[in-house]
Structures are given as structure tokens and as C-alpha cells.
């Protein structure tokens, strides 16, 4: 089993920045895919960005150039640096980890972009 705990969400003004963290614990494999998803009220959950254990990254078009996904394998922690935030980035952000044929989710952290 793998446990994921997100942190770093909050309220920020448009144009501001936040950094989300997702700490993984438990029986962790060295081969994985991790990602950040978000779900806004009344909308489906969508992929924001993902990263593989070989550090290959993928971003949604809406966040390219503004968000950066990274991982610190020594700390088993995933990050999402979010810059130039917009009101449409408001959502609950979830961390996901795929490994050994299993899928794990964190509990989510709220990001609100508003003046």
C-alpha cells in the first residue's frame, strides 16, 4: 500500500504563485508515474501534469509555461509549482501515483485563485 498526502493549497490572488507537495509513504516502487489532477465544481477531474520515474513530463495545454511538475525521489515527494495563477485554476488538486499495476490518490488540497 502507498499513502499520499498533499499540502500547499490555499487562497492566492490572480497572478500569484503556489507550490503543492505530495508526500508518498508505504511500500514505494522505484518505477512509477505520478501526476497532479484537479477538479473544479461541476466539472470532471482532469490531468494537470504528470512525471515518470525517468523524469519524462507531460502537461495540460492550459498550464504549459505556467506550472512545473518535479519530484524529489530521496524525499518521496512530488511537487507542482504553479505560477501566474488564474481564477480558472481554482479547483481541488489531487495527487496520483501509479505503480505495479495499482493506482493511488491523495485526499486533495483546495486551490482558490481570487482577488
Secondary structure, DSSP 8 states (H G I E B T S, - for coil): -EEEEEE--EEE-TT--EEEEEEEEES--SS-EEEEEEE-TTS--EEEEEEETT--EEE-GGGTTTEEEEEETTTTEEEEEE-S--GGG-EEEEEEEEETTEEEE---EEEEE--
